[in-house]
């Protein structure tokens, strides 16, 4: 039975690297006549940020698909555009992130979630609380289906957001995000998604289903953890009004497959960092210290080293101002 479970997860990983998986509610706009994505990406990278963010640009690669073609395109978002968009931000009456567990989880999946919650606390500088689990049997059959390709159970992310999350959003929630081990799909026309978020209702959902089996070994556990954290902070970033990033390879960039998801890691680019810290009213140095310490404690050495270098550069910049 265990061997069969491992094979199923490896099969899912192979398939997901070949297909488009990840969308959010802020779908790409139709490509306007004369729009140059590469030029727009370059303009966004050229935006002058506050010194503590400007100095970090050297650490980030330009958006790799900026020169791509297609009928749809992301327009990106400057800090100035973000700050003027009246984004969802914490205030005295809404100052907590809540996670609603949907369905059942095994021991390792819950361990991944616990680490993810700790990461979210350090990332967003806000309390993150778990709500009581919402049983799958309470979900309408209209929000369920079998995967047309593989026959496994799936939940309609759009309906879960509307019918389960919205009615159960706490009054003091600046964000409510559902977490499930069941595969997700957004509409009849699409096969599946990693997660989905609403920029207007302060809610979203994400799934661990396609992130690999954390029970296989320590390496697979950490891979699943990175992917689970990545989706959680991406979707929560959308809930806080941050659009897909086309300036840098960033955790807020659109992901078309697991390869891109792994490549873009857990880092907000300088522009998205400035948006996030402005919204949360958080100190960038304190945020780096907290993330560095947490990543060290949960065995994410690559990320801990990155945050350490970012913190050192920030300190050096502040000394030289």
C-alpha positions as CSV (number, residue, x, y, z in Angstrom):
1,X,0.0,0.0,0.0
2,X,2.8,2.4,1.0
3,X,4.7,1.5,-2.2
4,X,1.6,2.3,-4.3
5,X,1.2,5.7,-2.6
6,X,4.8,6.6,-3.4
7,X,4.3,5.6,-7.0
8,X,1.2,7.7,-7.2
9,X,3.0,10.8,-5.9
10,X,5.9,10.3,-8.2
11,X,3.5,10.0,-11.1
12,X,1.7,13.2,-10.1
13,X,5.0,15.0,-9.9
14,X,6.0,13.9,-13.4
15,X,2.7,15.0,-14.9
16,X,2.6,18.3,-13.1
17,X,5.9,19.4,-14.4
18,X,4.4,19.3,-17.9
19,X,1.1,21.0,-17.4
20,X,-0.1,24.5,-16.5
21,X,-1.2,24.4,-12.8
22,X,-1.3,27.7,-11.1
23,X,-3.8,30.5,-11.4
24,X,-5.2,33.2,-9.2
25,X,-8.4,35.2,-9.3
26,X,-6.5,38.1,-10.9
27,X,-6.4,36.4,-14.3
28,X,-4.1,37.9,-16.9
29,X,-5.5,40.6,-19.1
30,X,-5.9,40.4,-22.8
31,X,-2.7,41.6,-24.5
32,X,-3.3,45.2,-25.6
33,X,-2.1,46.3,-29.1
34,X,1.6,47.4,-29.0
35,X,2.2,46.1,-25.4
36,X,5.8,45.1,-24.9
37,X,6.1,42.7,-21.9
38,X,9.9,42.8,-21.9
39,X,9.9,46.6,-21.9
40,X,7.3,46.7,-19.1
41,X,9.3,44.2,-17.0
42,X,12.4,46.4,-17.5
43,X,10.5,49.5,-16.5
44,X,9.3,47.9,-13.3
45,X,12.8,46.8,-12.4
46,X,13.9,50.4,-13.0
47,X,11.4,51.8,-10.5
48,X,13.4,53.5,-7.7
49,X,12.6,51.9,-4.4
50,X,13.4,52.9,-0.8
51,X,17.2,52.4,-0.1
52,X,16.7,49.2,1.9
53,X,15.0,47.6,-1.0
54,X,16.9,49.2,-3.8
55,X,20.2,47.7,-2.6
56,X,18.7,44.2,-2.8
57,X,18.0,44.2,-6.5
58,X,21.4,42.6,-7.2
59,X,20.2,39.4,-5.6
60,X,17.3,38.8,-7.9
61,X,17.1,37.5,-11.5
62,X,15.0,39.4,-14.1
63,X,11.7,37.8,-14.9
64,X,12.7,34.9,-17.2
65,X,9.5,34.8,-19.3
66,X,9.3,38.5,-19.8
67,X,10.1,38.1,-23.6
68,X,7.5,35.4,-24.1
69,X,4.6,35.6,-26.5
70,X,1.0,34.8,-26.1
71,X,-2.6,36.2,-26.3
72,X,-2.7,37.0,-22.6
73,X,-0.2,38.8,-20.5
74,X,0.5,40.0,-16.9
75,X,0.9,43.8,-16.7
76,X,2.7,43.7,-13.4
77,X,2.4,46.3,-10.6
78,X,4.7,49.0,-9.5
79,X,4.9,50.0,-5.8
80,X,3.3,53.3,-6.7
81,X,0.4,51.5,-8.4
82,X,0.1,49.2,-5.5
83,X,0.0,51.9,-2.8
84,X,-2.7,53.8,-4.7
85,X,-4.9,50.7,-5.2
86,X,-6.3,50.8,-1.7
87,X,-5.2,47.2,-1.0
88,X,-6.4,45.0,1.8
89,X,-4.2,45.9,4.9
90,X,-4.3,45.0,8.6
91,X,-6.0,47.5,10.9
92,X,-7.3,47.6,14.5
93,X,-10.3,45.4,13.7
94,X,-8.7,43.1,11.1
95,X,-5.3,41.9,12.3
96,X,-5.1,38.1,12.0
97,X,-4.6,35.5,9.3
98,X,-6.8,32.4,9.7
99,X,-6.4,29.0,8.2
100,X,-9.4,26.7,7.8
101,X,-8.5,23.1,7.5
102,X,-10.7,21.3,4.9
103,X,-10.9,17.5,5.2
104,X,-8.4,15.2,6.8
105,X,-4.5,15.1,6.9
106,X,-1.9,12.6,7.8
107,X,0.8,13.3,10.5
108,X,3.5,14.5,8.1
109,X,1.1,16.8,6.2
110,X,0.1,18.4,9.5
111,X,3.8,18.8,10.4
112,X,4.2,20.6,7.0
113,X,1.3,22.9,7.8
114,X,2.7,23.7,11.3
115,X,6.0,24.8,9.7
116,X,4.1,26.7,7.1
117,X,2.1,28.6,9.7
118,X,5.4,29.6,11.5
119,X,6.8,30.8,8.1
120,X,3.6,32.9,7.4
121,X,3.9,34.5,10.9
122,X,7.5,35.7,10.1
123,X,6.7,36.5,6.5
124,X,3.7,38.7,7.1
125,X,4.4,39.9,10.7
126,X,0.9,38.9,11.8
127,X,-0.6,36.2,14.0
128,X,-1.7,33.1,12.1
129,X,-4.4,30.9,13.7
130,X,-5.9,27.5,12.8
131,X,-9.7,27.1,12.8
132,X,-11.4,23.8,13.5
133,X,-11.4,21.4,10.6
134,X,-14.3,21.6,8.1
135,X,-15.4,18.0,7.2
136,X,-15.5,17.0,3.5
137,X,-19.0,15.5,4.0
138,X,-20.3,19.0,4.7
139,X,-19.2,20.2,1.2
140,X,-21.9,20.2,-1.5
141,X,-21.6,17.5,-4.1
142,X,-21.8,20.3,-6.7
143,X,-18.3,21.3,-5.5
144,X,-16.8,17.9,-6.0
145,X,-15.8,15.8,-9.0
146,X,-13.5,13.1,-10.1
147,X,-10.5,14.2,-12.1
148,X,-11.3,13.8,-15.8
149,X,-7.8,12.6,-16.4
150,X,-7.0,10.4,-13.5
151,X,-10.2,9.7,-11.6
152,X,-9.1,11.0,-8.1
153,X,-11.3,13.3,-6.1
154,X,-11.2,17.0,-6.6
155,X,-12.8,20.1,-5.0
156,X,-14.0,23.1,-6.9
157,X,-11.8,25.9,-5.5
158,X,-14.1,28.7,-6.7
159,X,-17.1,27.2,-5.0
160,X,-15.2,26.4,-1.8
161,X,-14.2,30.1,-1.6
162,X,-17.8,31.2,-2.1
163,X,-19.7,28.5,-0.1
164,X,-17.3,27.5,2.6
165,X,-14.7,30.1,3.3
166,X,-16.7,33.3,2.8
167,X,-19.5,32.3,5.3
168,X,-16.9,31.2,7.9
169,X,-14.6,34.2,7.7
170,X,-14.0,35.6,11.2
171,X,-14.7,39.3,11.7
172,X,-11.2,40.1,12.7
173,X,-9.6,38.2,9.7
174,X,-7.5,40.3,7.4
175,X,-7.1,37.1,5.5
176,X,-8.7,33.6,5.6
177,X,-7.2,30.9,3.6
178,X,-8.3,27.3,3.3
179,X,-5.9,24.4,3.3
180,X,-6.7,20.9,2.0
181,X,-5.1,17.6,1.0
182,X,-7.6,17.2,-1.8
183,X,-6.7,18.2,-5.3
184,X,-8.3,21.5,-6.5
185,X,-9.7,22.7,-9.8
186,X,-11.1,26.2,-10.6
187,X,-13.7,25.4,-13.3
188,X,-14.9,22.7,-15.6
189,X,-12.5,23.8,-18.3
190,X,-9.4,23.5,-16.2
191,X,-7.7,20.3,-14.9
192,X,-6.3,21.6,-11.6
193,X,-4.7,24.4,-9.7
194,X,-2.2,24.7,-6.7
195,X,-4.3,27.5,-5.2
196,X,-6.8,30.3,-5.8
197,X,-7.3,33.7,-4.1
198,X,-9.7,36.5,-4.1
199,X,-8.3,40.1,-4.0
200,X,-11.7,41.5,-3.0
201,X,-13.0,39.1,-0.3
202,X,-9.8,38.5,1.8
203,X,-10.0,34.8,1.2
204,X,-8.2,32.1,-0.7
205,X,-7.4,28.3,-0.7
206,X,-4.4,26.1,-1.4
207,X,-3.7,22.4,-1.6
208,X,-0.8,20.1,-0.6
209,X,-2.0,17.4,-3.0
210,X,0.6,18.0,-5.8
211,X,3.5,19.0,-3.6
212,X,5.0,15.5,-3.2
213,X,4.7,13.0,-0.5
214,X,6.4,14.2,2.8
215,X,6.4,10.7,4.2
216,X,8.9,9.3,1.7
217,X,12.1,10.7,3.3
218,X,13.6,13.9,4.6
219,X,14.4,15.3,1.2
220,X,10.8,14.8,0.0
221,X,9.5,16.3,3.2
222,X,11.6,19.5,2.6
223,X,10.5,19.7,-1.0
224,X,6.9,19.4,0.0
225,X,7.4,22.0,2.7
226,X,9.0,24.5,0.3
227,X,6.2,24.1,-2.2
228,X,3.5,24.3,0.5
229,X,5.0,27.5,1.9
230,X,5.4,29.0,-1.6
231,X,1.8,28.5,-2.5
232,X,0.6,29.8,0.9
233,X,2.5,33.1,0.8
234,X,1.8,33.6,-2.9
235,X,-2.0,33.3,-2.4
236,X,-1.8,35.4,0.8
237,X,0.2,38.0,-1.1
238,X,-2.7,38.2,-3.5
239,X,-5.2,38.6,-0.6
240,X,-3.1,41.6,0.4
241,X,-3.5,43.1,-3.1
242,X,-0.1,42.2,-4.6
243,X,-0.5,41.2,-8.3
244,X,1.7,38.8,-10.2
245,X,5.2,40.0,-10.4
246,X,6.8,40.4,-13.9
247,X,9.9,42.4,-12.7
248,X,11.9,39.6,-11.1
249,X,11.9,35.9,-10.5
250,X,9.7,36.2,-7.4
251,X,7.4,34.2,-5.2
252,X,4.6,36.4,-6.6
253,X,5.4,35.6,-10.2
254,X,3.0,33.4,-12.1
255,X,3.9,29.7,-12.1
256,X,3.0,27.5,-15.0
257,X,4.5,24.3,-13.6
258,X,6.3,22.8,-10.6
259,X,9.7,23.6,-12.2
260,X,9.0,27.3,-12.2
261,X,7.5,27.0,-8.7
262,X,10.7,25.5,-7.4
263,X,12.9,27.9,-9.3
264,X,11.1,31.0,-7.9
265,X,11.5,29.9,-4.3
266,X,10.2,31.6,-1.2
267,X,11.5,35.1,-1.8
268,X,9.5,38.3,-2.4
269,X,11.5,40.5,-4.8
270,X,12.6,44.0,-3.6
271,X,9.5,45.6,-5.1
272,X,7.1,43.1,-3.5
273,X,9.0,43.3,-0.2
274,X,8.4,47.0,-0.2
275,X,4.7,46.5,-0.9
276,X,4.4,43.9,1.8
277,X,6.3,45.8,4.5
278,X,4.4,49.0,3.7
279,X,1.1,47.1,4.2
280,X,2.2,45.3,7.3
281,X,4.1,48.3,8.7
282,X,6.9,45.8,9.4
283,X,10.7,46.4,9.7
284,X,12.6,44.7,6.8
285,X,15.6,43.9,9.1
286,X,13.4,42.3,11.7
287,X,11.6,40.3,9.1
288,X,14.9,39.0,7.6
289,X,16.1,38.0,11.1
290,X,12.9,36.1,11.9
291,X,12.9,34.3,8.6
292,X,16.6,33.4,8.8
293,X,16.1,32.0,12.3
294,X,13.0,30.1,11.4
295,X,14.5,28.6,8.2
296,X,17.6,27.5,10.2
297,X,15.4,25.8,12.8
298,X,13.3,23.8,10.2
299,X,16.2,22.8,8.0
300,X,15.8,25.1,5.1
301,X,19.5,26.0,4.8
302,X,19.4,27.5,1.4
303,X,16.7,30.0,2.4
304,X,18.4,30.7,5.7
305,X,21.6,31.6,3.9
306,X,19.7,33.9,1.5
307,X,18.0,35.8,4.3
308,X,21.3,36.1,6.1
309,X,23.0,37.7,3.0
310,X,20.0,39.9,2.6
311,X,20.2,41.1,6.2
312,X,23.9,41.7,5.9
313,X,23.4,43.8,2.8
314,X,20.6,45.7,4.5
315,X,22.8,46.5,7.5
316,X,25.7,47.6,5.3
317,X,23.4,49.9,3.3
318,X,22.0,51.5,6.5
319,X,25.6,52.1,7.8
320,X,26.6,53.7,4.5
321,X,23.6,56.0,4.2
